[in-house]
Structure formats: C-alpha cells, structure tokens
Amino acid sequence: MTTDFAATRAQFLLPEGIIYLDGNSLGPLPRAAAARVASCVTEEWGKMLIRGWNAAGWMDQPSRLGTRIGRLIGAEPGSVVLGDTLSIKVYQALASALDMVPGRRVILSDTGNFPSDLYMAEGLCRTLGPDYRLVTVAPEEVAGAITEEVAVLMLTEVDYRTGRKHDMAALTAAAHAKGALAIWDLAHSAGALPVDLAGAGADFAVGCTYKYLNSGPGGPAFIYVAPRHQDAARPALSGWLGHAEPFAFDLHYRPGTGVERMRVGTPPILQLAALEASLDIWDQVDMAALRTRSIALCDAFIAGVEASCPDLALASPRNAAERGSQVSFRHAQGYAIMQALIAEGVIGDFRAPDILRFGFTPLYTSDADVSQAVAILSQIMASGSWDRPEFHARAKVT
C-alpha cells in the first residue's frame, strides 16, 4: 500500500492560516465526520430511536471499530474493544493483570509516565491494601528495576513530554523473564507510529482515540487483551455491557467472552460515529510510510530550530528510532513562548515545567508547515516578542 499524504491532508478541516502541530493532544476534524455524526443524529437516533441499537448496529460498534484500530497497533483480530475513558481502561488492565499474578504486589512504572496512569495505580493500590505499591524509576532505569517482586510493568510507550520511546519488545520480554505482565499505554503511539502488540508479546494495552486517531474531544478509549489472557482476565469494573448476557439482567455478574468482558458502560455512539469517519482515512494509510514521513518532518523541524533558535534546548531524543512523532524543546519561559507562537498561528502546546511540545502528523502536516513554523518561532525568539504580559497569563489548559 502506498500513501498519498496530500490526499489525506485534504480530508481534514484545517483552519486557514493555522499551522497545527498539536494533533498529539487533540486531532483535527476529519471533513467527513460532521456529516457522519449528523447522519447518526438525524437518521439513526432521530428516526430509529432506541431501535438504533439493533438496526444501526450501535451495540457492535465498540468491537467493530476496535478491530479496525487493531490493524494500526498490531493486534490480533478480536482483541481490541472501545469504550469509556483511558483512565478507566488503565484501571481495568491493571486490576486484571494484578489478579493474574497472585503473590506479587508491585506495579513498576517510570517517572515519565502520564500522571493519570500513575494516579490510577495509586488508587488501585489503596483499594487493594497496604501490601500493594507503585514503584517508579527514571525511564532509562526501567529494565534494571524489573525484579521477581514486580507483578505488572505499566509503561506509556512514548513519553508525553519528551517523545522518548521505550523498546516495547525488549521490556516486555524482560518483564516476562521475571514472571511479570506488561501493560502498554499507546496514547502517543496509536496513529503515530507502527506498533506490534502481538509481535512484542504484550499482555495488555490501552489507548485513546482523540489524539492521532481524530475522534474528537472526549473520544472513547480502547483496551487490548492478548488472546491468551482473555479467558483468565477478570475485569474489576464489571459493567453490565461486559456481562455474558446484558439483557438477561442477571443479579450476579458473569463475564462475557473474550475482550468483550472489558466493556463497562454504554458506548458513546456519537463519538464512535466521528471515529468511524477518521478510520476511513486511516484505512488508506501504510504505517511504515507514515513512520518514514514522520521522521522526516521531525528531523527537519529539529534541524531548523537548532540552527535558528540557540536559546531552545532539545528535550526529545535526537535519534529518530528513540522517539515518537513529536519534538519537544526546553526553555524557562516555554509557556509564554508557546502563547506567542499560537498568537502567530502556530499551534503547539506546553507541558510543565518548561516543555514546548510539537506533534507531527503526516496525515496533514506538510513540509511547508514545518519550514514556516520554524521561521515564525525564530522571529519570536529573535525579537523577544514572547515577553509580553498577555503571553505570561496562564490559562486552565496549557
């Protein structure tokens, strides 16, 4: 499969005069999504009413779209299902994995992990009792910290701040060698680079769809359970849609078959309609070509910024094989600089304490976007125009 990235770019609604380098935080609107959601509202919800669960196939959407996402993350058929939020899916995966490794009480993660994942682990440990604990180490120290005490290794493959990429296959193998299970958060991987869950031997994986997969703000999360674990994994959040027969209305929970048991609440049908429109674009994409294009865009941005903005320090790995599809730079006044950039039509984002973060999404990021963004950033740094009071005022979302 060859990928025409000019054609995929044309399938997104990109505001005139905006260079969008924040798809790693919220993907832009696929042009077909508005009509698809409108049809879901008027033709399905409006005309079918509750019959839409059967007639429009709403009940099967979490599994059907999960299979389509599975292609992008190297998952076996029937091993991915959608629904709920990423934090809920993290909790489910953790609880199930801990239950499968009796006698061990340690969750190992790293200090670069997304805080919400760590919060979920802390909360679960409190629920399970004082013998359970979360241990975090520096990202580069993870391999050496996997001991026979560890029950679960829980990592985000691509660091949300720096873009540093873990070696999924190597760390999963290291966990298995010590008798532990591996959970991977793919929030900054799914749609950003090729992932091979099956090939890496991952036990569980989770991810969101509103970043690179463009399902819109609040879009549903997904969970992967390796086929070899699907009969053993017991969901701690045993919701009614994960029941073997939801409409039998049993008073006691009986887990559904396979990954279906990881369903919890009612699926967000309107968001799934938006995601379906985006996946129609993804069906045109070769992931190897996407990765090649991503590396080229990121390398060009790094070279341009380093040549023209000496006050910015590269925070991402220089070696493309060691990073995802984002580039981060450090500066003590990173927040103000980013606000100045946004005011000039270049949208990235800021992560505390000092990270300017730029996401590169080949589906709609062009070479011209990269060169123009570098030129605008260079001008802002050279002129000091970022140092205006309005650029220092902190908003709720950074």
C-alpha positions in Angstrom: 0.0 0.0 0.0 1.3 3.5 -0.9 0.0 6.5 1.0 -0.8 9.9 -0.7 -0.3 12.3 2.2 -1.5 15.2 0.1 -4.8 13.3 -0.3 -5.1 12.6 3.4 -4.5 16.2 4.3 -7.3 17.2 2.0 -9.7 15.1 4.1 -9.2 17.2 7.2 -10.8 20.6 8.0 -7.7 22.8 8.8 -8.4 26.5 9.5 -7.0 28.9 7.0 -3.7 30.5 8.3 -3.2 27.9 11.0 -0.2 25.5 11.3 -1.5 22.8 13.5 1.3 21.0 15.4 -0.9 19.7 18.3 -2.5 16.6 16.9 -0.7 14.7 19.6 -3.1 16.4 22.1 -6.3 16.7 20.0 -6.6 15.7 16.4 -8.3 18.0 13.9 -11.8 17.4 12.5 -12.0 14.9 9.6 -14.1 16.6 6.9 -16.4 13.5 6.7 -17.0 13.4 10.5 -19.6 16.3 10.7 -21.8 14.6 8.1 -21.3 11.2 9.6 -22.3 12.5 13.1 -25.2 14.4 11.7 -26.5 11.3 10.0 -26.1 9.4 13.2 -28.1 12.1 15.0 -30.9 12.6 12.4 -31.2 9.3 10.5 -30.3 6.9 13.3 -31.1 8.4 16.7 -33.8 10.7 15.2 -35.7 8.2 13.1 -34.8 4.8 14.7 -34.9 6.0 18.3 -33.9 3.0 20.6 -34.2 0.7 17.6 -30.8 2.1 16.5 -29.0 -0.3 18.9 -30.0 -3.2 16.6 -30.9 -1.6 13.3 -27.9 0.8 13.1 -25.5 -1.7 14.7 -24.7 0.6 17.7 -24.2 -2.3 20.1 -21.5 -3.8 17.9 -19.6 -0.6 17.2 -17.1 -0.9 20.1 -15.9 -4.3 18.7 -16.1 -3.5 15.0 -14.1 -0.3 15.3 -11.8 -1.9 17.8 -10.8 -4.4 15.1 -10.0 -1.5 12.7 -7.8 0.1 15.3 -6.2 -3.2 15.9 -4.6 -3.1 12.4 -2.8 0.1 13.4 -1.4 -1.4 16.6 -0.5 -4.9 15.5 -3.3 -6.6 17.5 -4.8 -9.9 16.7 -8.5 -9.9 15.4 -11.0 -9.8 18.3 -8.5 -8.5 20.9 -9.5 -4.7 21.0 -12.7 -3.1 22.2 -13.7 0.5 22.6 -15.5 2.4 25.3 -15.1 4.5 28.5 -12.1 6.7 29.2 -8.4 5.9 29.1 -8.1 6.2 32.8 -10.8 3.6 33.2 -9.1 1.3 30.8 -5.8 1.7 32.6 -7.6 0.7 35.9 -9.2 -2.3 34.2 -5.9 -3.6 32.7 -4.0 -3.1 36.0 -6.6 -4.8 38.1 -6.9 -7.7 35.8 -3.1 -8.1 35.5 -2.6 -8.0 39.2 -5.2 -10.6 39.7 -3.4 -12.9 37.3 -0.1 -12.7 39.2 -1.0 -13.8 42.7 1.5 -13.4 45.4 3.1 -10.3 43.9 2.2 -6.7 45.0 4.4 -4.3 43.0 3.4 -2.2 40.0 6.5 -0.8 38.2 6.3 2.3 36.1 8.5 5.3 35.2 8.6 8.9 36.2 7.9 10.0 32.6 4.6 8.2 32.6 1.4 10.2 32.2 0.3 11.3 35.7 -3.3 9.9 35.3 -1.9 6.4 34.8 0.1 6.7 38.0 -2.9 8.1 39.8 -4.9 5.1 38.7 -2.2 2.8 40.0 -2.0 4.6 43.3 -5.8 4.5 43.8 -5.9 0.8 43.0 -3.1 0.1 45.5 -5.0 1.9 48.2 -8.1 -0.2 47.4 -6.2 -3.5 47.4 -4.4 -2.7 50.7 -1.1 -1.6 52.2 0.9 -4.5 50.7 0.4 -3.2 47.2 2.6 -0.4 46.0 3.6 1.6 42.9 7.3 1.9 42.2 8.6 4.5 39.7 12.1 4.9 38.3 13.6 7.0 35.7 12.7 5.9 32.1 16.2 4.7 31.3 16.3 2.6 34.5 13.2 0.5 33.9 14.9 -2.6 32.6 17.2 -2.8 35.6 14.3 -2.4 38.0 12.3 -5.4 36.9 12.7 -8.0 39.7 10.8 -11.0 40.9 8.8 -8.7 43.2 7.2 -7.0 40.2 3.7 -8.2 39.3 3.0 -5.7 36.5 5.1 -3.4 34.3 3.0 -0.4 33.3 4.5 2.0 30.8 3.5 4.5 28.2 5.4 3.6 25.1 6.0 7.3 24.1 6.7 9.8 26.8 4.0 12.6 26.6 6.5 15.3 27.4 9.7 14.5 25.5 8.6 11.9 23.0 11.1 9.4 24.2 10.2 5.9 23.0 10.5 2.8 25.1 11.5 -0.5 23.4 8.3 -2.4 23.8 9.5 -5.8 22.7 12.7 -5.7 24.9 10.9 -4.5 28.0 8.0 -6.9 27.6 10.5 -9.8 27.2 12.3 -8.6 30.3 9.1 -8.5 32.3 8.1 -12.0 31.2 11.5 -13.3 32.1 10.9 -12.2 35.7 7.3 -13.6 35.7 5.6 -10.2 35.4 3.0 -9.0 32.9 3.3 -5.9 30.7 0.7 -3.2 30.1 1.4 -0.6 27.5 -0.3 2.8 27.2 -0.5 3.7 23.5 -1.9 7.2 23.8 1.0 8.7 21.9 1.7 5.6 19.8 -1.6 4.7 18.1 -1.7 6.5 14.8 1.8 8.0 15.4 4.0 5.0 14.6 3.8 1.3 13.8 3.0 -0.8 16.8 3.2 -4.6 17.0 1.5 -5.7 20.2 1.2 -9.3 19.1 4.9 -9.4 17.9 6.1 -7.8 21.1 4.1 -10.3 23.2 2.3 -7.5 25.1 -0.2 -8.7 27.7 -2.5 -5.7 27.8 -2.6 -2.3 26.1 -4.7 0.8 26.3 -5.0 4.0 24.4 -7.2 7.0 23.5 -8.7 8.0 20.1 -8.9 11.8 20.3 -5.2 12.4 19.6 -3.7 10.9 16.4 -6.9 9.0 15.7 -9.1 12.1 15.5 -12.3 11.0 17.2 -12.8 14.5 18.7 -12.6 15.9 22.3 -13.7 13.2 24.8 -13.4 10.4 22.3 -13.5 6.9 23.7 -10.6 4.8 24.8 -9.6 1.3 23.7 -8.3 -1.8 25.5 -6.3 -4.7 24.2 -6.1 -8.1 25.9 -3.8 -10.7 24.4 -5.9 -13.7 23.2 -4.0 -16.0 25.5 -5.3 -14.0 28.5 -8.9 -13.3 27.5 -10.4 -16.2 29.4 -8.3 -15.5 32.6 -8.7 -11.8 32.7 -11.3 -10.8 35.3 -12.5 -7.2 35.0 -12.6 -5.4 38.3 -15.0 -2.9 36.8 -17.7 -5.5 35.9 -20.1 -3.3 34.0 -23.3 -4.6 32.5 -22.1 -4.5 28.9 -19.3 -6.7 29.9 -21.8 -9.3 31.1 -22.2 -12.5 29.1 -25.9 -11.7 28.6 -26.5 -8.0 29.3 -30.2 -8.2 28.6 -30.8 -11.3 30.8 -30.5 -8.8 33.7 -28.9 -11.3 36.0 -28.4 -10.1 39.5 -24.9 -11.5 39.5 -22.0 -10.9 37.1 -21.0 -13.4 34.5 -18.1 -12.2 32.3 -18.6 -12.1 28.6 -16.4 -13.9 26.1 -13.0 -12.7 25.0 -12.2 -9.0 25.1 -16.0 -8.2 25.3 -15.8 -8.6 29.0 -13.8 -5.4 29.2 -16.8 -3.4 28.2 -18.2 -1.4 31.0 -20.8 1.3 30.3 -23.0 2.4 27.4 -20.8 3.2 24.4 -20.7 6.9 23.2 -22.4 6.4 19.8 -21.9 10.0 18.5 -18.2 9.9 19.2 -17.9 6.5 17.7 -19.5 7.9 14.5 -16.8 10.6 14.4 -14.1 8.0 14.9 -15.5 5.8 12.1 -15.1 8.8 9.7 -11.5 9.1 10.8 -10.8 5.4 10.5 -12.0 5.6 6.8 -8.9 7.9 6.3 -6.7 5.5 8.3 -7.7 2.6 6.1 -5.7 4.4 3.3 -2.5 4.6 5.3 0.5 2.4 5.3 2.1 2.6 8.8 5.6 2.1 7.5 5.2 5.0 5.1 3.7 7.1 7.9 6.7 6.4 10.1 9.2 7.4 7.4 7.3 10.6 6.7 7.0 11.4 10.4 10.8 11.0 10.9 11.5 13.3 8.0 9.2 16.0 9.4 10.6 15.8 12.9 14.2 15.8 11.8 13.6 18.9 9.6 12.0 20.7 12.5 14.8 19.9 14.8 17.5 21.0 12.3 15.6 24.2 11.6 15.0 25.2 15.3 18.5 24.3 16.4 20.0 26.4 13.5 17.9 29.5 14.3 16.9 29.3 18.0 20.0 28.7 20.1 18.2 29.5 23.3 15.9 26.4 22.9 17.3 23.1 24.1 16.2 19.9 22.5 14.3 17.7 25.0 13.5 14.9 22.7 15.9 12.1 21.6 17.9 13.1 18.6 17.9 9.6 17.3 14.6 9.1 15.5 14.4 5.5 16.4 14.2 6.5 20.1 11.3 8.9 19.8 7.7 9.0 18.7 6.1 11.5 16.4 6.6 14.7 18.4 9.5 17.0 19.2 10.0 18.9 22.4 12.2 21.8 23.3 13.0 23.3 26.7 13.0 26.9 27.8 12.4 28.5 31.2 9.7 30.7 29.6 8.3 27.9 27.5 4.7 28.8 28.3 5.0 32.4 27.1 6.8 31.4 24.0 4.1 28.9 23.1 1.4 31.5 23.6 3.3 33.9 21.3 3.5 31.1 18.7 -0.2 30.4 19.0 -1.0 34.1 18.5 1.0 33.9 15.2 -1.0 30.9 14.0 1.4 28.0 15.0 -0.4 25.8 17.5 1.6 23.5 19.7 1.3 23.2 23.5 3.2 23.5 26.8 3.9 20.9 29.4 5.2 21.8 32.8 7.8 22.8 33.9 9.5 24.0 30.7 8.5 22.0 27.6 7.3 23.4 24.3 5.7 20.4 22.6 5.1 20.0 18.8 3.3 17.0 17.3 3.9 15.9 13.7 1.1 14.1 12.0 1.9 13.1 8.4 -1.8 12.8 7.5 -2.0 16.5 7.4 1.4 18.1 8.3 3.3 19.3 5.3 6.9 20.3 4.6 5.7 23.9 4.2 4.1 23.8 7.7 7.5 22.8 9.2 9.5 25.5 7.5 7.0 28.2 8.2 6.7 27.1 11.8 10.5 27.3 12.2 10.6 30.8 10.6 7.9 32.1 12.9 9.5 30.6 16.0 12.8 32.1 15.0 11.3 35.5 14.6 9.6 35.3 18.0 12.8 34.3 19.8 15.0 36.8 18.0 12.6 39.7 18.7 11.7 38.7 22.2 8.0 39.3 21.4 7.0 36.4 23.6 7.8 38.6 26.7 4.5 40.4 26.7 2.2 40.3 29.8 -0.7 38.6 27.9 1.6 35.7 27.0 2.5 35.0 30.6 -1.1 34.8 31.8 -1.8 31.1 32.5 -5.0 29.6 31.0 -6.7 26.5 32.5 -5.5 24.3 29.6 -1.8 24.6 28.6 
